[in-house]
Amino acid sequence: MTKTPILLGKIGAAHGIKGEVRITSYTEDPLAIANYGVLDTDRPGLSVKITRARQAKSVLIASLEGITDRNGAEKLNGVSLYIDRARLDEPEEDEFYHTDLIGLEVRQPDETVLGTITAVANFGADDLLDIRLKENGKSVFLPFTKAVVPRVDVRKGFVIAIPPQGWLEDTPRDPEETDPEDTP
């Protein structure tokens, strides 16, 4: 059986002197990452198990099995945490794993191809699909809501999108690309 790794989180800096680490969790409930038992990592031969976790602002503070001091915790900075897809429940209707959305083609209702989903982001409100436009290669965000993306067909490899008015206009996302003379 082939493993299909799903990224669940990333270990950050050490916290304190007793081996705790900061973890950025990508699970819907950030604390749920501690419920998956032994997690694979992006370092060959290294697996970790979260034994305790608590929420602290935008990260978790966690204890890992076998890590008891700051030196051990510091060695794990930057390690990505994965779980095999087979260990996860299938998502409910209208729920998706980010990894399933990445690479899907974005089409308008008339089947015109707009581009491809390259990432899923969330800056505090709804999820945003990062779309690389077919026409010019630019990257733009599209709100991932039922009104804007009424159909997702993971099996067939596409989503249907009804972009908000003005979304397809040439408006750069990078502030450095904006000409100050063009702003009111």
Protein Blocks (a to p, Z undefined) as FASTA:
>chain_A
ZZddddfbdcdddehjeopacdddfbfblmlmmmnopaddfbehiacddfbdcdehjbcc
dddehiabfklmmmmgoiacdddfklpccddehiacfklmgopacddfkopafbdcfbdc
dehiacddddddfklopacdddddfklmmbccfknopacddddehklpccdfblklpcfk
lpZZ
